[in-house]
Amino acid sequence: MFGSSLNQIPKELILPIVQRLRLASDKGYIMDRNIESYLKVYQVLSEEECIKTVKALEEKDSEFQTHQFYNSTAGTYHSYEHELSVAYSQIETKDLIMERIWNTLKKYIEELDMKGWFVSWDGFSEVRFNRYHTDTQMKLHCDHIHSMFDGQRKGIPTLSILGSLNNDYKGGELVFWDEKVVELKAGEIMIFPSNFLYPHEVKLVTEGTRYSFVSWAW
């Protein structure tokens, strides 16, 4: 079955991939096998830009809705207890954030130097803003997003982009693999692969409100 399927793939699609892999092999490229190496943090927004963004989101309070997870097996959406709220609000700094994401994705890929098999991305999703009031959280999950592909846009997310907008809250720790706490400060974004090897969660916020944003590249 697999042989017949591969034979149906046009050679012009296969050859460039094979050539890139051979080039990587010829150069002696060895992929880093430490999965933590693919968690990278960058400073992208100033304190003033973060404050301006948070103030704008506070004025968009009515646009925030309870977050829902998508169950691909059942084809349904559902929320859990203590669920955060999310919004796609159009605010003045949104284009700036999108621009900074584009530049940082480029830097991330260049730093990893994966010339053999991964050199770029096709696009990334509109920024979604996350709001965690006191006593809210995001349960453990991995970013294998289905709902962002509507038939015209096809693929799977390959990279997740998480950004922090404020520090004046308690709790709300970003945790990978049940034990690695990432202290993402206001203005920083983290990029990492969007797959089952990177389960993460946001612990319960115990005081204040935590603002962040997220996007996915494919």
RAHUGI-V762088 format. One record per residue. N is the residue number from 1. NEAR is the number of other ideal C-beta (glycine too) atoms within 10 Angstrom. D_LAST is the distance of its C-alpha to the last C-alpha in Angstrom with 1 decimal. Layout:
N;NEAR;D_LAST, N;NEAR;D_LAST
//
This chain:
1;5;27.9, 2;6;25.2, 3;6;27.3, 4;7;27.7, 5;8;24.0, 6;9;23.1, 7;7;26.0, 8;6;24.5, 9;9;21.5, 10;7;22.5, 11;8;23.6, 12;7;21.9, 13;8;18.4, 14;11;19.8, 15;10;21.8, 16;10;19.3, 17;11;17.6, 18;10;21.1, 19;11;22.3, 20;16;19.6, 21;13;20.4, 22;11;24.1, 23;12;23.8, 24;17;22.3, 25;10;25.1, 26;9;27.7, 27;11;26.9, 28;6;27.3, 29;14;23.9, 30;7;23.8, 31;11;20.7, 32;11;21.4, 33;6;22.0, 34;7;22.3, 35;13;19.3, 36;12;20.5, 37;10;19.9, 38;15;16.1, 39;16;17.0, 40;15;17.5, 41;16;19.1, 42;19;19.7, 43;12;22.2, 44;19;20.7, 45;22;23.0, 46;11;26.8, 47;12;29.1, 48;9;30.2, 49;17;26.7, 50;21;26.0, 51;14;29.4, 52;17;28.9, 53;26;25.6, 54;20;27.2, 55;11;30.3, 56;16;28.3, 57;23;26.6, 58;11;30.0, 59;11;31.2, 60;15;28.5, 61;11;29.7, 62;8;30.1, 63;15;26.5, 64;18;25.4, 65;11;25.1, 66;11;25.1, 67;19;21.8, 68;14;21.1, 69;14;19.3, 70;14;18.2, 71;11;20.1, 72;10;18.4, 73;5;21.7, 74;8;23.9, 75;8;21.6, 76;10;22.9, 77;11;22.1, 78;10;24.3, 79;14;25.2, 80;13;27.1, 81;8;30.1, 82;14;29.6, 83;17;26.2, 84;22;24.7, 85;17;24.1, 86;19;21.2, 87;18;21.0, 88;14;19.0, 89;18;22.0, 90;11;22.4, 91;20;24.2, 92;9;25.2, 93;19;23.1, 94;17;19.7, 95;11;19.0, 96;15;20.2, 97;22;17.8, 98;15;14.8, 99;11;16.3, 100;20;16.8, 101;22;13.2, 102;15;12.3, 103;11;15.2, 104;19;14.6, 105;20;11.1, 106;12;13.0, 107;14;15.8, 108;20;14.1, 109;18;12.9, 110;11;16.3, 111;11;18.1, 112;15;16.8, 113;13;17.8, 114;15;15.7, 115;14;16.9, 116;18;17.7, 117;11;14.4, 118;12;11.4, 119;11;12.1, 120;8;9.2, 121;18;5.7, 122;10;5.7, 123;10;5.7, 124;20;6.1, 125;19;8.4, 126;11;12.1, 127;19;13.9, 128;16;15.7, 129;25;19.0, 130;23;20.5, 131;22;24.3, 132;25;26.3, 133;14;30.0, 134;15;32.6, 135;12;32.5, 136;22;28.8, 137;20;26.0, 138;22;22.7, 139;14;23.4, 140;13;21.9, 141;12;18.6, 142;14;15.3, 143;21;11.9, 144;12;11.1, 145;17;10.4, 146;11;11.6, 147;10;13.0, 148;17;10.1, 149;14;10.0, 150;7;13.4, 151;5;14.2, 152;5;13.5, 153;11;9.8, 154;9;8.9, 155;12;6.6, 156;14;6.0, 157;22;4.5, 158;16;5.1, 159;21;6.8, 160;21;9.2, 161;27;11.3, 162;21;14.8, 163;28;17.6, 164;24;21.4, 165;25;23.8, 166;19;27.2, 167;14;29.4, 168;11;32.4, 169;16;31.9, 170;12;32.8, 171;17;31.0, 172;23;27.3, 173;16;26.4, 174;19;22.9, 175;15;23.4, 176;19;21.5, 177;12;23.2, 178;9;26.1, 179;6;27.7, 180;11;25.6, 181;10;25.9, 182;16;23.7, 183;10;25.7, 184;19;23.1, 185;12;25.4, 186;21;25.2, 187;21;23.2, 188;18;21.1, 189;25;17.4, 190;20;16.0, 191;25;12.8, 192;22;12.3, 193;16;10.4, 194;20;9.4, 195;15;11.9, 196;9;15.6, 197;12;16.9, 198;18;16.3, 199;14;18.3, 200;21;19.4, 201;15;21.5, 202;22;23.3, 203;14;27.0, 204;16;29.5, 205;22;30.3, 206;11;34.1, 207;12;34.9, 208;16;33.5, 209;17;30.1, 210;26;26.8, 211;21;24.2, 212;22;20.6, 213;23;17.2, 214;17;13.6, 215;23;10.2, 216;20;6.7, 217;22;3.8, 218;18;0.0
//
